Amino acid sequence: MSFRFSANTSTTCLSVMGDVLAVLVVQMSGYGVNDYALRHHSGYLSKAKDSDI
């Protein structure tokens, strides 16, 4: 019986690398919780922006 983990492992690694790059770009751009709350449609963040965060 042979298990083929390479495809799953490489997919997971690339997904993690993409997430890390996305977080770094967001942090470097200065985009914060208040910016997200302004653009959030009707979630808890848009309501939280009106109160103290």
Contacts in CASP RR format, 6 or more apart in sequence:
PFRMAT RR
TARGET T0000
AUTHOR 0000-0000-0000
METHOD contacts of the structure
MODEL  1
MSFRFSANTSTTCLSVMGDVLAVLVVQMSGYGVNDYALRHHSGYLSKAKD
SDI
26 32 0 8 1.000
33 45 0 8 1.000
33 53 0 8 1.000
34 49 0 8 1.000
34 53 0 8 1.000
36 45 0 8 1.000
37 45 0 8 1.000
37 46 0 8 1.000
37 48 0 8 1.000
37 49 0 8 1.000
37 53 0 8 1.000
38 46 0 8 1.000
38 49 0 8 1.000
40 46 0 8 1.000
END
